[in-house]
Amino acid sequence: MYHIRMISFFSLGILFLVSGCTNMAANMVTSGVMATQQDKAIKFPQASSGFQPKKMYNSTVDELWATASIVLENNRITLTQMDKQNGRIFTDFIEGQTESKAGGALGIITTRYKYDIIIDKVNDTTTRLGILCKLQSKSAYDKLTDWHDVSSENKNVLVILENWLYQQIEKKLEIAVGAKKNEAWKKKSFADISKYGDRFSGKWIGTYTFKSGLVGHALNISANSTILSATAEFYPTPQSPKTPNGSYSLAGEFYEDGTFYLEPVAWISQPPPGYTMDYISGKINNEFTELTSDFKNSGLTFQLKK
């Protein structure tokens, strides 16, 4: 006689419906033999530790749509529907993690998942990305039904799978948008910044808000004709006392419309792992008293004053 039992997928906290023989299952449970043996062939993909999706991006709908499409293609994820007019992409099911229960005595648990991707225009320069994942499972002991939807019981796993795809798209988008910016800057004519002299060169100071709180930031710039060299520093403030000190060198150029672009060169004082150098772009105001800038990779915007 068969009956339904709830068995946990211990390594990821996933719950599945599995049918099995009453006496055998009871004996397995009471004897503590319900340890899992993970199938090493397939594992759920995961984002980097500590990753949090932005979900709002400084890009057009076309840029984000193209980026998401490339990421799905590169990862060989099959699509079932693409509706650009309504900003929806639906994927087919992707083979998920597989595990055997009690060395296979309680059956083999297989999973599969799929994505519903939403790309929504906020304004001409900002686009919202939404990723929803659905998870299903199936057991070799389950003779009566096919795949079960187990999404509601496994929200933590859905977040893992969603964050992985968010990160894949964000990385690709940063490269695409950065390349576009670089091309636009390269087409601008150089400005002879020697006439600005000391008004542009010097130490510019400000703050920016990071996940750790308000971070102190300084940019020490030297100008030689159209060529810029700089040192970027970040340091703790009373609002973020645990922020480490760090500094790195940059080099770049200045253009006739007041914009500038700096590429990171090397660490001067390297903080603990987890902190990276970043590209800095921005514009100086007409009075040469303030820089409005942003970090290319993180998208953070900040103001610096002498």
N, C-alpha and C positions, 0 to 999 in steps of 0.2 A: 504493500500500500504506500503510495507516495503522498507527500504533503509539502507545503511551502515553508521554508525557513529563511530568516534574514541572516545573512552572513556578511561580515565586514571585510572590506579590502584594506587590511591594516596599514599597508605602507603609504596609502594616500587618504585614508579615512573614507573610502567609497563604500556605500551600502548597495548590495545587490540581492535580488530575489533568486534563490536557488532551491530547486526541488530535489529531494533525495530520500533514501530509505530511512524510516523512522529509527530503527534500532541502530543502524550503522552511524547515522548522524548524531544520535544521542551519545553513543559510546565515544565518538570522536570529540564531541564537545566536552564531556565530563573528564576525559582523559587528557584534555589540554593539547590535542594534536592539531588544533586549528591554526597553526602557524603557517604563514604563506611563503611560497618560494617564488620569487619574482622572475619572470621571464626576461632575460637580458636582451632579447632580440629587439623589443619595442618598448620605449619609454615615452611618457608624455613630455613634450618640449616645455621648457621653462625659461622665463626671462631672467636677466641678471639679478642677483640678490639686491634687494632694496629698490628695485625699479618701480616707479609710479607713473602711469600714463598721463600725458598732458590733456589729451582729448580735445584741446583747442589749439589750432596751428595757424601760424602766419603763412598761409598759402592759399591759392585759389582752389576752387572745386576741381578744376581740370588737373592741377598739379597733384592733389591728393588722390584723385581717382586713378590717375596714371600710375602713381607710386604704389597704391594698394594692388593694382592689377599686376604690376611687375613682381611684387613680393609673392603673391599667390602663385604666379607662374613659376618663379624661381624655386619655390618650395613644392612644386608639382601638386598643388591643390586644385582639384577639378571643380569647376563652377557649374551650377545648375541654372542660374539666372543672373543676368546683369541688366539693371534698369537704371540707367544714368539719369534719366529725367526725374525720377523720384529718389535718386541717390541710394539705391539698394543693390548689394551684391550678396548672393546666396551661394554657399559652397555645397558640394556633395559631402557625404560622410568620409571621414579620414580614419584610417585604422589606428586604434588607440592601444593603450597598454594591455598586456595579457599576463595573467597570473594563474598558477595552479594552486588548488587548495589541498593541503595535506599531501603534497607530492603527487597530486592528481587523483587521490582517493575520493575527494569531494567534487571533482570535476575541474574543468578549465573555465576560467572567467575571461571573456574577451570584451573589449570596449570599442566604441567608435564615437566620433564627435563631429559636429559641423558648425559653421559660422554664419551668422547674419550680420553683415557689415552695413552701417549707415553713414553716409557722407552728406553733410548738411551745410549749406552756405549760411554763414552768419552775416558777413558783409563782403565787399570786394576783395579784401585782403585777409580775411579770417574764415576758417572752415572748421567745423566740428566733426569729429570721428567717433562713432559708437560701434562697439564690437560685442555681440551677444553669442554665447556658445551654448549648444545643447549636447548632452551626453547620454549615450545608451549603453546597455550591457546585455550580455547573453551568456548562459551557462550550458555546458554540455549535458547537465542533468535535467535541463528544462525541456521536456518533450512536448509540452502542450502549447507553448507560445513562442513567438519569435523574439525580436529585440524589445527590451524594456527601456522606457525613458526614466533615467535616474538623476535628472538634473536637479530637482528640488532637494534631493537628499545629499547632494555633493556640490554645494555652492563654492566651497573652498577650491575644489578642482577646477570649476568653471573659471574662477578668477585667475588661476595659474595659466590655463590655456588662453584666456583672453589677453592677459598681460604679455604673454609671449608674442602674440600677433601684433599687439600695440607696439612693442619694442622693435619688431622687425620693420614695421611700416615707418616708425619714427626715424630709425637709423637711415633708411633709404631716402626719406623725405629731406633730412638734413643735408645729405650729399647732393641731392638734386637742386634744392633751393640755394645751397651755397655755391654750386657751380654756376647757376644762373646769375647770382649776384656778382661773382667774379668776372663773368663775361661782360656784364654791364659796366663794371668799373674799368675794365681794361679798354673799353671803347672810348672812355672819356679822355679828353686832352689833359696833359699835365699842367699844373699851375706852378709858377715860380714862387715858391713860398718863402724865399729869402726875404721878401719885402715885409713879411709878417714878423720875422725875427723873434725876439724874446716874447712877443705877445702870444705866440703859439707854443713855443717851447716852455718847459717848466713842469712843476708838479701839480697835478689836478687831483682833488680829493672829493670823495663822496661815499655813498653806501648803496647796497642793493639787498633785497630781501631774498633769502634762500630758505631751504627747508629747516635749517638750524636757527633761523632768525635773521636779524639785521646784521649784515656783515660789512666791516669797513673795507674800503677799496681806494687805492691810489694808483695813478698812472703818471709816471715820470717820462716826459717826451723830450727828445732832442730832434731838431730839424736841420737838415742840410740839403738846401735846394728843395727838390721834390721828395727826397728820401727821409723817412722817419725811422727812428729807433726809439724803443721805449722799454720801460720796466713796469710790469703790473704787480701790485702787491695786494694781498687780502689778509685781514687780521680780525681778531675778536673785538666785539663791542660789549657794553653792559647788557645788551639784549641777547647776545649770543656768546657768552664767555667761554664756551667749549670749542669755538671755532679755532682751528690751528692757524699759525702764521705760515704764509707761503709767498713766493715771488718767482717770476719767470721773465725772460727777455722776449721782446717782440721786434719785428721789423716790418715796414710797410711803406705806403705812399699816401700822398695828399693830393686832392684834386680841386679843380677850379671852382666847383660849386660849394666848397667847404666841407665835403665829405672826406673821410679817411678810412683806411683799412689796414689792420695790423695782424700779422700771422705770428703764432707762437714759435719761438726758436729753441729755448732750452730752460730747464729749471735753474734758478739761482739758489733758492731755498725750497727744497721739496717737502711738502707736508706728508702725512701718513697716506697709505693706499686709499683710493676712493676719490681723490681729488685730481682733476685733470687740467692741463693748460687749455685755453680756448682762444678762438679768433675774436678780435674786437673790432667793431666797425662803428661809425658814428658821424656826427657833424658838429662843427664848431659854429657858435652863433656869430652874428655880424659884429658884435662888440668884443669878441675874443675873450669872453668871461665865463663861458659855460660850454661843456661838451655833453651832448646827448648821445649816448652810446648803447650798444647791446652786445651780448655774447652770442656768437653765431650758433653754437651747438645747443646751449641751454635755452636760448631765447629770452633771457633776462634783460630788461632795459634799465638803465640807470643814468643819473646826471652827475657830472663832476665839475667842480669849480676850483679856481686857483685860490 
